[in-house]
Amino acid sequence: MADILRSEIVKEGLLYDSLRSGNVRCRLCERRCTISDGERGFCNTRMNIGGVLYTLTYGNLSALESRPIEIKPFFHFWPGSTAITFSTWSCNFTCPWCQNWHLSRRVPDPLKDKYTPPERVVKRAIKHGDQGTCVSFNEPLLLFEYSIDVFRLARLENLYNTYVSNGYMTLEALKLLKEAGLDALKIDVKGTEESYRRYNSASVDVVWRNAREAKNLGIHVEIVCLLVTGVSDDESTIEEIVERHLKEVGDEVPIHFTRYFPAYKYREPPTPIEVLEKAYMIAKNAGIKYPYIGNVPGHPFENTYCPECNELLIRRWGMYVVEFRIRNGKCPRCGTEIPVIYPNRKP
């Protein structure tokens, strides 16, 4: 244990309770793991060493690169901008179709992994001309303490801060992220309560609660549903997601229905494009003003249209903005206010 504690990527965690037994209870995600001395929690990134909970991922980065904000996807948050994007290892979910399994299924090793200081992330963003930061690729919550430090430094440089998450953090963690400078949160909704229980031993109610509370905190929220063949692509599941979306976050929060491709342990065929189109129309007809489909470059449903007059406002090709026609926050044709945060409207 002494060798592990000498590693720069091992740092005491911010959210945990010490128990009389020498165990600790983690309060980072809603699994709220009780961890015995010398053991790790469900996510494999937080460890009890002598009754103290440590993160094993502080500055332990698996990727660091500049990427378009649309690829996250954020469509209503600084369109056309780029964010320095970074990640670590492992996950607190167990999706068998994980698209980034080479990162999410790898356990961090404090004795071998390398340390990247928070200052280097912000300097890299400035060097690349990025407008913000994004914690992505694997579950960003597992970089919690580190991302808080990065966000505070980024704010000093007038950079925005974003998370691409499964949305399973505790409310304590969400509020601390907001206080540190979290501006936008993309949350993956993976289906119904049944599919959450079956594939992740988790509850969809937590995810929708956090989407609602993030919006109430003033964080920009977008919802993404990967329509996995045989899991979340049936009409009743889509209708349930749309109904919950309207109830919890309202009709102006964007919802993205994205195409699944076989990955990791799940080998069902890719989502048919007509299923994505049906999901789009279900959302639109139910009253969601800004539905999208994703992972189908060039499809007209990846564009932004005015919900009142159907004027084309933002034309996209995959991760790139090809045309931006919103003027002073409004549709140039009918004057409808469009809820998009863009460069001359800072978060």
SESE-89365 format. One record per residue (C-alpha): x, y, z; residue number from 1. Coordinates in nm, 3 decimals. Layout:
((X Y Z) NUM)
...
END
This chain:
((0.000 0.000 0.000) 1)
((0.289 0.237 0.071) 2)
((0.399 0.216 -0.293) 3)
((0.050 0.307 -0.414) 4)
((0.030 0.610 -0.184) 5)
((0.353 0.746 -0.331) 6)
((0.194 0.766 -0.676) 7)
((0.091 1.114 -0.793) 8)
((-0.234 0.974 -0.933) 9)
((-0.349 0.853 -0.590) 10)
((-0.530 1.125 -0.395) 11)
((-0.783 1.128 -0.113) 12)
((-1.138 1.140 -0.245) 13)
((-1.378 1.423 -0.172) 14)
((-1.702 1.235 -0.104) 15)
((-1.703 0.948 0.143) 16)
((-1.793 0.846 0.498) 17)
((-1.561 0.666 0.740) 18)
((-1.735 0.377 0.914) 19)
((-1.653 0.231 1.257) 20)
((-1.557 -0.103 1.107) 21)
((-1.271 0.053 0.910) 22)
((-1.483 0.040 0.599) 23)
((-1.568 0.351 0.399) 24)
((-1.883 0.443 0.212) 25)
((-1.828 0.622 -0.122) 26)
((-2.072 0.904 -0.201) 27)
((-1.958 0.976 -0.557) 28)
((-2.218 0.777 -0.750) 29)
((-2.550 0.632 -0.647) 30)
((-2.405 0.286 -0.601) 31)
((-2.271 0.427 -0.272) 32)
((-2.029 0.136 -0.235) 33)
((-1.922 0.022 0.111) 34)
((-1.554 -0.067 0.067) 35)
((-1.338 -0.274 0.302) 36)
((-0.977 -0.185 0.378) 37)
((-0.754 -0.278 0.085) 38)
((-1.047 -0.320 -0.154) 39)
((-1.184 -0.116 -0.444) 40)
((-1.540 -0.008 -0.517) 41)
((-1.756 -0.126 -0.806) 42)
((-1.585 0.115 -1.049) 43)
((-1.234 -0.009 -0.957) 44)
((-1.110 0.352 -0.937) 45)
((-1.167 0.424 -0.565) 46)
((-0.987 0.231 -0.294) 47)
((-0.999 0.207 0.085) 48)
((-0.647 0.233 0.225) 49)
((-0.636 0.235 0.603) 50)
((-0.989 0.373 0.638) 51)
((-0.932 0.655 0.386) 52)
((-1.094 0.655 0.042) 53)
((-0.852 0.733 -0.239) 54)
((-0.907 0.795 -0.608) 55)
((-0.666 0.600 -0.829) 56)
((-0.727 0.821 -1.132) 57)
((-0.618 1.173 -1.038) 58)
((-0.445 1.289 -1.356) 59)
((-0.442 0.929 -1.479) 60)
((-0.546 1.004 -1.837) 61)
((-0.625 0.752 -2.109) 62)
((-0.675 1.023 -2.376) 63)
((-0.616 1.394 -2.426) 64)
((-0.715 1.552 -2.758) 65)
((-0.903 1.842 -2.916) 66)
((-1.244 1.743 -3.057) 67)
((-1.556 1.918 -3.196) 68)
((-1.830 1.975 -2.939) 69)
((-2.088 1.825 -3.180) 70)
((-1.928 1.480 -3.150) 71)
((-2.026 1.456 -2.780) 72)
((-2.299 1.531 -2.899) 73)
((-2.381 1.884 -2.784) 74)
((-2.589 2.055 -3.054) 75)
((-2.719 2.354 -2.857) 76)
((-2.398 2.441 -2.674) 77)
((-2.132 2.646 -2.852) 78)
((-2.194 2.498 -3.200) 79)
((-1.881 2.477 -3.412) 80)
((-1.644 2.503 -3.115) 81)
((-1.383 2.253 -3.001) 82)
((-1.302 2.124 -2.654) 83)
((-0.991 1.967 -2.510) 84)
((-1.125 1.621 -2.432) 85)
((-0.979 1.388 -2.171) 86)
((-1.064 1.061 -2.000) 87)
((-0.940 0.796 -1.761) 88)
((-1.009 0.421 -1.722) 89)
((-1.292 0.192 -1.608) 90)
((-1.663 0.263 -1.549) 91)
((-1.940 0.235 -1.290) 92)
((-2.170 0.073 -1.551) 93)
((-2.143 -0.263 -1.728) 94)
((-2.306 -0.207 -2.070) 95)
((-2.218 -0.509 -2.288) 96)
((-2.241 -0.288 -2.601) 97)
((-1.994 -0.026 -2.476) 98)
((-1.856 0.171 -2.769) 99)
((-1.538 0.264 -2.574) 100)
((-1.483 -0.070 -2.401) 101)
((-1.105 -0.053 -2.451) 102)
((-1.108 0.231 -2.195) 103)
((-1.408 0.146 -1.978) 104)
((-1.308 -0.216 -1.913) 105)
((-0.945 -0.141 -1.829) 106)
((-0.867 -0.111 -1.457) 107)
((-0.633 0.172 -1.350) 108)
((-0.290 0.073 -1.221) 109)
((-0.135 0.343 -0.998) 110)
((0.206 0.177 -1.011) 111)
((0.228 0.187 -1.392) 112)
((0.001 0.464 -1.519) 113)
((0.135 0.814 -1.587) 114)
((0.035 1.144 -1.427) 115)
((-0.079 1.453 -1.617) 116)
((-0.115 1.771 -1.406) 117)
((-0.437 1.975 -1.445) 118)
((-0.239 2.275 -1.572) 119)
((-0.123 2.074 -1.873) 120)
((-0.482 2.009 -1.984) 121)
((-0.569 2.378 -1.979) 122)
((-0.246 2.477 -2.151) 123)
((-0.315 2.221 -2.424) 124)
((-0.664 2.368 -2.474) 125)
((-0.520 2.716 -2.516) 126)
((-0.248 2.591 -2.751) 127)
((-0.507 2.422 -2.976) 128)
((-0.741 2.721 -2.971) 129)
((-1.015 2.523 -2.795) 130)
((-1.307 2.709 -2.641) 131)
((-1.357 2.463 -2.356) 132)
((-1.292 2.134 -2.182) 133)
((-1.480 1.805 -2.196) 134)
((-1.447 1.492 -1.984) 135)
((-1.562 1.208 -2.205) 136)
((-1.483 0.866 -2.366) 137)
((-1.533 0.674 -2.040) 138)
((-1.751 0.783 -1.746) 139)
((-1.619 1.130 -1.646) 140)
((-1.731 1.097 -1.284) 141)
((-1.433 0.870 -1.227) 142)
((-1.212 1.177 -1.281) 143)
((-1.419 1.374 -1.030) 144)
((-1.151 1.538 -0.814) 145)
((-0.925 1.598 -1.111) 146)
((-1.198 1.745 -1.330) 147)
((-1.293 1.987 -1.052) 148)
((-0.935 2.117 -1.046) 149)
((-0.924 2.137 -1.427) 150)
((-1.257 2.322 -1.437) 151)
((-1.140 2.585 -1.190) 152)
((-0.827 2.650 -1.391) 153)
((-1.025 2.655 -1.716) 154)
((-1.263 2.915 -1.577) 155)
((-0.968 3.145 -1.513) 156)
((-0.894 3.124 -1.887) 157)
((-1.261 3.183 -1.986) 158)
((-1.303 2.828 -2.110) 159)
((-1.631 2.637 -2.077) 160)
((-1.649 2.296 -1.904) 161)
((-1.855 1.992 -2.002) 162)
((-1.928 1.631 -1.898) 163)
((-2.041 1.341 -2.119) 164)
((-2.189 1.109 -1.859) 165)
((-2.419 0.819 -1.779) 166)
((-2.576 1.051 -1.522) 167)
((-2.537 0.826 -1.217) 168)
((-2.366 1.074 -0.984) 169)
((-2.500 1.167 -0.641) 170)
((-2.660 1.508 -0.603) 171)
((-2.365 1.608 -0.383) 172)
((-2.127 1.534 -0.667) 173)
((-2.344 1.718 -0.919) 174)
((-2.356 2.031 -0.703) 175)
((-1.978 2.029 -0.647) 176)
((-1.925 2.002 -1.023) 177)
((-2.152 2.299 -1.078) 178)
((-1.968 2.503 -0.816) 179)
((-1.635 2.418 -0.981) 180)
((-1.755 2.539 -1.320) 181)
((-1.951 2.266 -1.500) 182)
((-2.144 2.442 -1.778) 183)
((-2.298 2.158 -1.978) 184)
((-2.392 1.796 -1.914) 185)
((-2.478 1.532 -2.173) 186)
((-2.658 1.239 -2.015) 187)
((-2.701 0.897 -2.173) 188)
((-3.041 0.742 -2.112) 189)
((-3.005 0.369 -2.175) 190)
((-3.370 0.262 -2.181) 191)
((-3.631 0.167 -1.924) 192)
((-3.603 0.061 -1.561) 193)
((-3.601 -0.302 -1.675) 194)
((-3.301 -0.258 -1.904) 195)
((-3.112 -0.060 -1.638) 196)
((-3.166 -0.338 -1.386) 197)
((-3.079 -0.613 -1.632) 198)
((-2.763 -0.469 -1.783) 199)
((-2.630 -0.232 -1.515) 200)
((-2.793 -0.321 -1.181) 201)
((-2.895 0.044 -1.168) 202)
((-3.207 0.262 -1.171) 203)
((-3.322 0.491 -1.451) 204)
((-3.493 0.714 -1.191) 205)
((-3.151 0.835 -1.070) 206)
((-3.054 0.935 -1.422) 207)
((-3.371 1.135 -1.486) 208)
((-3.346 1.294 -1.141) 209)
((-2.996 1.417 -1.220) 210)
((-3.102 1.549 -1.560) 211)
((-3.379 1.747 -1.393) 212)
((-3.161 1.875 -1.110) 213)
((-2.878 1.971 -1.345) 214)
((-3.120 2.182 -1.545) 215)
((-3.250 2.340 -1.224) 216)
((-2.891 2.426 -1.129) 217)
((-2.850 2.618 -1.454) 218)
((-2.637 2.355 -1.628) 219)
((-2.704 2.313 -2.000) 220)
((-2.845 1.961 -2.050) 221)
((-2.880 1.739 -2.356) 222)
((-3.012 1.382 -2.353) 223)
((-2.876 1.101 -2.571) 224)
((-3.039 0.763 -2.631) 225)
((-2.830 0.500 -2.806) 226)
((-3.100 0.283 -2.963) 227)
((-2.946 -0.060 -2.906) 228)
((-3.096 -0.337 -3.116) 229)
((-3.307 -0.563 -2.896) 230)
((-3.266 -0.343 -2.587) 231)
((-3.391 0.012 -2.640) 232)
((-3.509 0.025 -3.000) 233)
((-3.871 -0.086 -2.962) 234)
((-4.153 0.166 -2.993) 235)
((-4.281 0.130 -2.636) 236)
((-3.935 0.200 -2.492) 237)
((-3.893 0.505 -2.714) 238)
((-4.236 0.635 -2.614) 239)
((-4.153 0.586 -2.245) 240)
((-3.824 0.776 -2.284) 241)
((-3.997 1.060 -2.467) 242)
((-4.269 1.085 -2.203) 243)
((-4.013 1.092 -1.922) 244)
((-3.804 1.349 -2.108) 245)
((-4.099 1.588 -2.132) 246)
((-4.186 1.535 -1.766) 247)
((-3.836 1.577 -1.623) 248)
((-3.655 1.828 -1.846) 249)
((-3.921 1.977 -2.075) 250)
((-3.976 2.030 -2.444) 251)
((-3.673 2.255 -2.519) 252)
((-3.397 2.021 -2.399) 253)
((-3.251 1.841 -2.704) 254)
((-3.284 1.464 -2.731) 255)
((-3.053 1.265 -2.959) 256)
((-3.141 0.918 -3.085) 257)
((-2.810 0.768 -3.196) 258)
((-2.728 0.465 -3.403) 259)
((-2.576 0.167 -3.226) 260)
((-2.307 -0.048 -3.387) 261)
((-2.190 -0.389 -3.259) 262)
((-1.916 -0.352 -2.998) 263)
((-1.754 -0.532 -2.706) 264)
((-1.977 -0.829 -2.609) 265)
((-2.295 -0.730 -2.793) 266)
((-2.319 -0.843 -3.155) 267)
((-2.674 -0.762 -3.265) 268)
((-2.691 -0.574 -3.600) 269)
((-2.672 -0.192 -3.616) 270)
((-2.983 0.013 -3.550) 271)
((-3.186 0.044 -3.873) 272)
((-3.205 0.405 -3.986) 273)
((-3.583 0.381 -4.010) 274)
((-3.596 0.303 -3.635) 275)
((-3.403 0.625 -3.566) 276)
((-3.639 0.818 -3.794) 277)
((-3.941 0.672 -3.615) 278)
((-3.795 0.775 -3.278) 279)
((-3.741 1.127 -3.412) 280)
((-4.104 1.151 -3.523) 281)
((-4.237 1.007 -3.196) 282)
((-4.046 1.276 -3.007) 283)
((-4.150 1.550 -3.247) 284)
((-4.516 1.453 -3.242) 285)
((-4.511 1.433 -2.861) 286)
((-4.395 1.794 -2.841) 287)
((-4.017 1.780 -2.804) 288)
((-3.895 2.078 -3.004) 289)
((-3.541 1.964 -3.077) 290)
((-3.509 1.591 -3.148) 291)
((-3.209 1.465 -3.346) 292)
((-3.069 1.144 -3.483) 293)
((-2.697 1.068 -3.466) 294)
((-2.427 0.848 -3.616) 295)
((-2.588 0.893 -3.959) 296)
((-2.375 1.167 -4.123) 297)
((-2.562 1.383 -4.372) 298)
((-2.911 1.286 -4.255) 299)
((-3.151 1.586 -4.247) 300)
((-3.257 1.496 -3.893) 301)
((-2.913 1.592 -3.758) 302)
((-2.988 1.955 -3.847) 303)
((-3.157 2.212 -3.623) 304)
((-3.490 2.352 -3.742) 305)
((-3.711 2.625 -3.602) 306)
((-3.990 2.454 -3.404) 307)
((-4.241 2.717 -3.522) 308)
((-4.174 2.766 -3.896) 309)
((-3.937 2.472 -3.970) 310)
((-3.666 2.705 -4.106) 311)
((-3.324 2.538 -4.130) 312)
((-3.112 2.702 -3.860) 313)
((-2.800 2.485 -3.823) 314)
((-2.689 2.249 -4.098) 315)
((-2.453 1.970 -3.989) 316)
((-2.254 1.693 -4.144) 317)
((-2.173 1.451 -3.865) 318)
((-1.953 1.634 -3.615) 319)
((-1.921 1.951 -3.822) 320)
((-2.137 2.263 -3.850) 321)
((-2.172 2.349 -4.219) 322)
((-2.409 2.645 -4.187) 323)
((-2.523 2.854 -3.888) 324)
((-2.821 3.083 -3.947) 325)
((-2.943 3.181 -3.599) 326)
((-2.932 3.559 -3.560) 327)
((-2.919 3.722 -3.216) 328)
((-3.054 3.402 -3.063) 329)
((-3.357 3.394 -3.293) 330)
((-3.488 3.231 -3.605) 331)
((-3.415 3.474 -3.892) 332)
((-3.749 3.393 -4.056) 333)
((-4.010 3.411 -3.777) 334)
((-3.818 3.553 -3.479) 335)
((-3.870 3.255 -3.247) 336)
((-3.616 3.246 -2.962) 337)
((-3.387 2.945 -3.008) 338)
((-3.224 2.801 -2.692) 339)
((-2.869 2.769 -2.824) 340)
((-2.561 2.890 -2.637) 341)
((-2.303 3.007 -2.889) 342)
((-1.975 3.202 -2.882) 343)
((-2.111 3.551 -2.837) 344)
((-2.351 3.422 -2.572) 345)
((-2.120 3.285 -2.304) 346)
((-2.255 3.029 -2.054) 347)
END
